[in-house]
Amino acid sequence: MISQWPSWIWMIALPIVTSPFIYLLGRLFQRARDASELKQRLQGRAQRKPWRANPVRWVSLAVMLASCVPFVAAWRELADGASLQFTVGIVALKFDGISLLLSAAVLVLGVLVSIFSGPYIGHESGQEKYHALLNAMIGAMLGLGCAADLFNLWVWFETAAIASYMLVAYHSDRAASLEAGMKYLVQNSVGSMLVLIGIGLVFSQTGTLNLAQLRTAIAAGTGSRPLLLASGALFCVGFGVKIAMVPMHTWLPDAHSQAPSGISAMLSGVVIETGLVALLRALSVLADLSSAWGAILLAFGAVNMIVGNLLALRQTQVKRLLAFSSLTHVGYMLLGLGFAVSFGQLEGAQGGVFHLLTHAAMKGLAFLAAGSLLFALRVARGDSGPLEAADLAGAARRYPVTALALTVALLGLGGLPPLGGFMSKWQIFASGVRTGSPVAIALVVFAVLNSLLSLAYYAPLVSMMYRKAPSDVVTSGAAIPTGMTVPLVLLVLVVVALGVWPALANGLTVPAGQVVLSIFSRQGGM
């Protein structure tokens, strides 16, 4: 049976199947190391650093890199026009343009976070749990990107969510981390329940959960229209919690700020975007019932932009500021996708998914750079306090590479050229103007003003690092390990490259945009 699996299935299977073995290997090595260190202490020797002794981080990284091999093979097959589908019983998987883009973002950011996390959590116990859960979360997100039936979609998302709950509360000895993890768990569980009820309604009316079959059945008039529309509302609210669509966003700042910095990068960079992909898949089967889905996306996009900016303006903690800014960037994605669904704008769909890609790179870079400074200024000194904006004063003099990385991320998020954030926003704005609709043009103007407003909280952080005298915590800060600097340099190159040469991403954004447009087209199909 396994021998009949297409090669791209291993992209999903490898991180998930190996996750428990990574945990077991880490536990065995930890026990052996603890016994060795006990013997060393008795003999008066110095202890070794845990992250140098435990190889679990390298095994985890190797598995992620191995998953890239079937991904590249699937990309080539998709480019050649192959139909990449796989069905086992009622579980249906399909690798299409959306799967391609989401998988690329998840794998690239996952690999870099794995590299970054080695030294970041290397001084702590429980590394095996961290890396095992990280792999499981990545595998589940890859599976969700390929889900071709509603229940399968829900199961993959819940698998990723369970892993992310535990990673948010990784520092279980801290009350704030446990509170953030519990808030994340409770609110997202309510969202999951609503989605499951919506799936139940769809099944009761159509007798199937396969996305392609649902699209055909609903287009033919099968089922009660009010009940199916109610299921769409449940999908918007349920997945809206997971995407942090306002007002279902209240879990986000605590979860992002209390999680280890690598996990903050994953949550903001790809986890909430995975929820957006799930929402698009779920709503696409209901496209023939109403033309209002695009308007709903546009409305939520506008609210997210302004609320995210206003909440970020008042923050003094760097990670909370970055967390609230994610609300705004979800708004830009919703805006581009809303233009696509409402007006049939292919450029809007491509702009929306392009911003998903650039946001993954920029926000991943921002959280990893902030995490590096948090490590140097607090974690390495045994201080579990948050990184305050005032702590960044003069950081560029002591940590020039990290400060530059954070600057590139912040200016890119603010939409300044020639960085990736400018190009993806520009594509979204241009698509709205091309519609010729006064409403769309008004939304574009609103979005441009919000982009300018975001500089009111990004620019002071940059100024703090370069124009202020070094703070006490900076002058007494520890060195940043090379393993944490390498991912920053690579992400800086990605953000700059996507801004200078945006066509580099066409191989990912064009297929994804075409799929988005087709699944919401009344003449389209799955």
C-alpha positions in Angstrom: 0.0 0.0 0.0 2.7 2.5 1.0 4.6 1.7 -2.2 1.7 3.0 -4.1 1.8 6.4 -2.5 2.8 9.3 -4.8 6.1 10.8 -3.9 4.7 14.1 -2.7 2.7 12.4 0.1 6.1 11.9 1.8 6.4 15.7 2.2 3.5 15.5 4.6 4.2 12.1 6.1 7.9 12.5 7.0 7.5 15.3 9.7 4.5 13.6 11.3 5.7 10.0 11.3 9.1 11.0 12.6 7.8 13.3 15.3 7.4 10.7 18.1 10.8 9.2 17.2 12.4 12.6 17.5 10.9 12.9 21.0 12.1 9.4 22.0 15.6 10.0 20.7 15.8 13.3 22.6 14.6 11.7 25.8 17.1 8.9 25.6 19.9 11.2 24.9 18.8 13.6 27.7 18.8 10.7 30.2 22.3 9.6 29.1 23.6 13.1 29.3 22.0 13.7 32.7 23.8 10.5 34.0 27.0 11.7 32.5 26.8 15.2 34.0 26.0 13.7 37.4 29.2 11.7 37.2 31.1 14.9 36.0 29.8 16.9 38.9 30.9 14.2 41.3 34.3 14.4 39.8 34.4 18.2 39.8 34.2 18.7 36.0 32.2 21.5 34.2 28.9 20.7 32.5 28.5 20.8 28.8 25.8 23.0 27.2 22.6 20.9 26.5 22.2 22.0 22.9 25.7 20.8 22.1 25.1 17.4 23.6 21.5 16.6 22.4 21.4 15.9 18.6 17.6 16.1 18.4 17.7 19.5 16.8 19.8 18.1 13.9 17.5 15.1 13.4 14.5 17.5 13.3 16.3 19.7 10.8 17.3 16.7 8.7 13.6 15.6 8.5 12.5 19.0 7.4 15.1 19.2 4.7 14.2 15.7 3.6 10.6 16.9 3.2 11.8 19.5 0.8 12.8 16.8 -1.7 9.3 15.5 -2.5 8.1 19.1 -2.4 10.4 20.1 -5.2 9.4 17.0 -7.2 5.7 17.9 -6.8 6.4 21.5 -7.9 8.0 20.1 -11.1 5.1 17.8 -11.8 2.6 20.5 -11.2 4.5 22.8 -13.6 4.3 20.1 -16.2 0.6 20.0 -15.9 0.2 16.8 -13.9 -2.9 16.3 -11.7 -1.6 15.5 -8.2 -4.4 13.7 -6.3 -4.5 10.9 -3.8 -7.4 9.2 -2.1 -7.5 6.7 0.7 -11.0 5.7 1.6 -12.8 9.0 2.3 -9.6 11.0 2.8 -8.8 13.0 -0.3 -5.6 15.0 -0.9 -4.8 17.2 -3.8 -1.6 19.2 -4.5 -2.5 22.4 -6.4 -1.3 26.0 -6.6 -2.5 26.9 -3.1 -0.8 23.8 -1.7 2.4 24.7 -3.5 2.6 28.3 -2.1 1.6 27.3 1.4 4.0 24.4 1.5 6.9 26.6 0.3 6.2 29.1 3.1 5.9 26.4 5.8 8.9 24.5 4.8 11.3 27.4 4.3 10.3 29.1 7.5 10.2 25.8 9.4 13.8 25.0 8.4 15.0 28.4 9.5 13.1 28.3 12.8 14.6 24.9 13.5 18.1 26.3 12.9 17.3 29.3 15.1 15.8 27.3 17.9 18.8 25.2 18.5 20.8 27.8 20.5 17.7 29.7 21.6 16.3 26.9 23.7 19.5 25.0 24.0 20.1 26.0 27.6 16.6 24.6 28.6 15.3 21.2 29.3 12.6 19.7 27.1 14.2 20.3 23.7 12.9 17.0 22.5 9.3 18.1 23.1 9.9 21.4 21.3 11.4 19.8 18.1 8.9 16.9 18.0 5.9 19.3 18.3 7.4 21.7 15.7 7.8 18.9 13.2 4.2 17.6 13.9 2.8 21.2 13.5 4.7 21.6 10.2 3.5 18.2 8.8 -0.1 19.0 9.8 0.0 22.4 8.0 1.4 20.7 4.9 -1.4 18.2 5.1 -4.0 21.0 5.4 -2.7 22.7 2.3 -3.4 19.5 0.4 -6.8 18.7 2.0 -9.6 18.0 -0.6 -12.4 17.2 1.8 -13.9 19.3 4.6 -13.4 16.8 7.4 -9.8 16.1 6.4 -9.3 19.8 6.3 -10.6 20.1 9.9 -8.5 17.2 11.2 -5.3 18.6 9.8 -6.0 22.0 11.2 -6.7 20.6 14.7 -3.6 18.5 14.6 -1.5 21.7 13.9 -3.5 23.5 16.5 -2.9 20.9 19.3 0.9 21.1 18.6 0.8 24.9 18.6 -1.1 25.0 21.9 1.6 23.1 23.6 4.4 25.1 22.0 2.8 28.4 23.1 2.8 27.1 26.7 6.3 25.6 26.3 7.6 27.6 29.2 5.2 25.8 31.6 7.0 27.2 34.7 5.8 30.7 33.8 2.3 31.8 34.7 2.0 34.1 31.8 2.9 31.3 29.3 0.3 29.0 30.8 -2.3 31.8 30.7 -1.5 32.5 27.0 -1.7 28.8 26.2 -5.0 28.4 27.9 -6.5 31.4 26.3 -5.3 30.2 22.9 -6.7 26.7 23.6 -10.1 27.8 24.8 -10.8 30.4 22.1 -9.5 28.2 19.3 -11.5 25.2 20.6 -14.7 27.2 20.4 -13.7 28.1 16.8 -13.1 24.5 16.0 -16.5 23.5 17.4 -18.2 26.1 15.2 -16.3 24.8 12.1 -17.3 21.2 13.0 -21.0 22.2 13.3 -20.7 23.9 9.9 -19.2 20.8 8.4 -22.1 18.8 9.9 -24.6 21.1 8.3 -23.0 20.7 4.9 -22.9 16.9 5.2 -26.5 16.8 6.3 -27.6 18.7 3.3 -25.4 17.1 0.6 -24.3 13.7 1.9 -20.6 14.3 1.0 -17.6 16.3 2.2 -15.4 16.0 -0.8 -14.7 19.6 -2.0 -15.2 18.8 -5.7 -18.4 16.8 -5.2 -19.7 19.5 -2.9 -19.2 22.2 -5.4 -21.1 20.2 -8.0 -23.9 19.2 -5.7 -24.5 22.7 -4.4 -24.3 24.3 -7.8 -27.1 21.8 -8.8 -29.3 23.1 -6.0 -28.8 20.3 -3.6 -29.7 21.0 0.1 -31.3 23.9 2.0 -29.9 27.2 1.0 -30.4 28.9 4.4 -28.7 26.0 6.2 -25.8 26.0 3.8 -25.4 29.8 4.2 -25.5 29.3 8.0 -22.6 26.8 7.6 -20.7 29.5 5.7 -21.3 31.9 8.6 -20.0 29.3 11.0 -16.9 28.8 8.8 -16.2 32.6 8.8 -16.5 32.8 12.6 -14.7 29.5 13.4 -11.8 29.9 11.1 -11.9 33.6 11.8 -10.8 32.8 15.3 -7.8 30.9 14.0 -6.9 33.6 11.5 -7.3 36.3 14.2 -10.0 38.2 12.2 -11.3 41.0 14.3 -13.1 40.7 16.7 -12.0 37.0 17.1 -8.4 38.0 17.7 -8.0 38.4 21.4 -5.9 35.3 21.9 -3.2 36.5 19.5 -1.1 39.0 21.4 -0.6 36.8 24.5 0.1 33.7 22.4 2.7 35.5 20.2 4.4 37.3 23.0 4.7 34.4 25.4 5.7 31.7 23.0 9.4 31.0 22.3 10.4 33.4 19.5 10.8 30.7 16.9 7.2 29.7 17.5 6.1 33.3 17.4 7.6 33.4 13.9 5.7 30.3 12.9 2.4 31.5 14.4 2.5 34.8 12.7 4.3 33.8 9.6 2.4 30.7 8.6 -0.1 29.4 11.2 -2.7 32.2 10.8 -2.2 32.1 7.0 -2.9 28.4 7.1 -6.2 29.3 8.7 -6.9 31.7 5.8 -6.2 28.9 3.3 -8.7 26.6 5.3 -11.3 29.4 5.2 -10.9 29.8 1.4 -11.2 26.1 0.8 -14.4 25.9 3.0 -16.1 28.9 1.5 -15.3 27.9 -2.1 -17.8 25.1 -2.0 -20.5 27.6 -1.2 -19.5 30.1 -3.9 -22.6 29.4 -6.0 -25.0 30.2 -3.1 -24.1 33.9 -2.7 -22.1 36.7 -4.2 -21.5 38.2 -0.8 -18.4 36.1 0.2 -16.1 38.6 -1.5 -17.8 41.5 0.3 -17.4 39.7 3.6 -13.6 39.2 3.0 -13.3 42.9 2.1 -15.2 44.0 5.2 -13.1 41.9 7.6 -10.0 43.1 5.8 -10.8 46.8 6.3 -11.6 46.2 10.0 -8.5 44.2 10.6 -6.3 46.8 9.1 -7.4 49.7 11.2 -7.9 47.8 14.5 -4.5 46.1 14.1 -2.8 49.5 13.6 -4.6 51.2 16.5 -3.8 48.4 18.9 -0.1 48.2 17.8 0.4 52.0 18.3 0.0 51.7 22.0 2.3 48.8 22.6 5.7 49.1 24.4 6.6 45.4 24.2 8.2 44.5 20.9 6.6 41.1 20.4 3.1 42.3 21.3 3.5 45.1 18.8 4.5 42.7 16.1 1.6 40.4 17.1 -1.0 43.2 16.7 0.6 44.2 13.4 -0.2 40.7 12.1 -3.9 41.7 12.3 -3.2 44.5 9.8 -1.4 42.3 7.4 -4.2 39.7 7.5 -6.3 42.6 6.4 -4.2 43.2 3.3 -4.4 39.5 2.4 -8.2 39.6 2.8 -8.4 42.7 0.7 -6.6 41.2 -2.2 -8.6 38.0 -2.0 -11.8 40.0 -1.6 -11.0 41.8 -4.8 -10.5 38.5 -6.5 -13.7 37.0 -5.3 -15.9 40.1 -5.7 -14.6 41.3 -9.1 -12.9 38.3 -10.6 -9.5 40.0 -10.4 -6.7 37.6 -11.0 -4.2 40.3 -9.9 -6.0 40.6 -6.6 -5.7 36.9 -6.0 -2.1 36.9 -6.9 -1.5 40.0 -4.7 -3.2 38.4 -1.8 -1.2 35.2 -1.9 2.0 37.2 -2.7 1.4 39.1 0.5 0.9 35.8 2.3 4.4 34.9 1.1 6.1 38.2 1.8 4.4 38.4 5.2 5.7 35.0 6.1 9.2 36.1 5.3 9.0 39.6 6.9 7.2 38.6 10.1 9.3 35.5 10.4 12.4 37.8 10.2 10.9 40.3 12.6 10.2 37.8 15.3 13.5 36.0 14.9 15.4 39.2 15.0 13.5 40.4 18.1 14.0 36.9 19.5 17.8 37.2 19.0 17.8 40.5 20.9 15.6 39.0 23.6 18.0 36.1 23.9 21.1 38.4 24.2 19.6 41.0 26.5 17.4 38.8 28.8 17.3 35.1 28.2 21.0 34.5 28.3 21.1 36.3 31.6 18.3 34.2 33.1 15.8 37.0 32.8 12.3 35.9 31.6 11.0 39.4 31.2 9.7 40.7 27.8 11.7 42.8 25.3 10.7 46.4 25.7 11.0 49.0 23.0 13.3 51.0 25.3 15.6 48.0 25.5 16.5 48.5 21.8 18.2 51.8 22.4 21.6 51.7 20.7 21.3 48.0 19.7 22.7 48.7 16.3 26.1 49.6 17.8 26.4 46.3 19.7 24.4 44.0 17.4 24.7 45.5 13.9 23.6 42.4 11.9 20.5 41.7 14.1 19.5 45.4 14.1 19.8 45.5 10.3 17.6 42.4 10.0 15.0 43.9 12.3 15.1 47.1 10.4 14.6 45.4 7.0 11.7 43.4 8.5 10.0 46.5 10.0 10.4 48.7 6.9 9.2 45.9 4.7 6.1 45.4 6.9 5.6 49.2 6.6 5.5 48.9 2.8 8.6 50.8 1.9 10.4 50.1 -1.3 12.4 48.2 -2.5 11.3 45.5 -0.1 8.9 42.6 -0.5 6.1 44.2 1.5 5.9 47.2 -0.8 5.6 45.0 -3.9 2.9 42.7 -2.5 0.9 45.7 -1.2 1.3 47.5 -4.6 -0.1 44.5 -6.4 -3.1 44.4 -4.1 -3.7 48.1 -4.4 -3.3 48.1 -8.2 -5.8 45.2 -8.6 -8.4 47.2 -6.6 -7.9 50.3 -8.8 -8.3 48.2 -11.9 -11.8 47.1 -10.9 -13.0 50.6 -11.5 -15.4 50.2 -8.6 -15.7 53.3 -6.3 -16.0 51.0 -3.3 -12.8 49.1 -4.3 -10.9 52.4 -4.9 -12.1 53.7 -1.5 -10.8 50.6 0.1 -7.4 51.0 -1.6 -7.1 54.6 -0.4 -8.0 53.3 3.1 -5.4 50.6 2.9 -2.7 53.0 1.7 -3.4 55.3 4.7 -3.2 52.3 7.0 0.1 51.4 5.5 1.4 54.9 6.2 -0.1 54.7 9.7 1.9 51.6 10.5 5.1 53.5 10.1 4.1 55.4 13.2 5.0 52.3 15.3 7.6 50.7 13.0 9.8 53.8 12.5 10.3 54.6 16.3 11.8 51.1 16.8 14.3 51.7 14.0 15.1 55.1 15.3 15.6 53.6 18.8 18.2 51.2 17.5 20.2 53.6 15.5 19.8 57.1 17.0 19.7 56.5 20.7 22.6 55.9 23.1 23.0 52.2 24.1 20.8 51.2 27.0 22.1 49.4 30.0 20.8 46.1 28.9 22.5 46.5 25.5 25.9 47.3 27.0 25.7 44.3 29.3 24.1 42.0 26.7 25.5 38.6 25.7 26.7 37.6 22.3 24.2 36.3 19.7 25.1 32.7 18.6 25.9 32.2 14.9 23.1 29.6 14.6 20.6 32.4 15.4 22.2 34.9 12.9 22.2 32.7 9.8 18.4 32.5 9.5 18.3 36.3 9.8 20.7 36.8 7.0 18.9 34.4 4.7 15.5 36.0 5.4 16.9 39.5 4.8 18.0 38.2 1.3 14.5 36.8 0.7 12.7 40.1 1.7 15.1 42.2 -0.4 15.0 39.8 -3.4 11.2 39.8 -3.5 11.1 43.5 -3.4 13.8 44.1 -6.1 12.7 41.2 -8.3 9.1 40.2 -7.5 8.8 38.0 -10.5 10.9 35.5 -8.6 7.8 34.5 -6.7 5.6 34.1 -9.9 6.2 30.3 -9.9 4.4 30.2 -6.6 1.9 33.1 -6.7 0.6 32.7 -10.3 -0.6 29.0 -9.8 -2.0 29.9 -6.3 -3.9 33.0 -7.6 -5.4 31.0 -10.5 -6.7 28.3 -8.1 -8.2 31.0 -5.8 -10.0 32.5 -8.8 -11.2 29.2 -10.2 -12.6 27.8 -7.0 -14.7 31.0 -6.5 -15.8 31.2 -10.1 -19.3 30.0 -10.9 -17.9 28.4 -14.0 -14.8 27.0 -12.2 -14.2 23.8 -10.3 -12.1 22.2 -7.8 
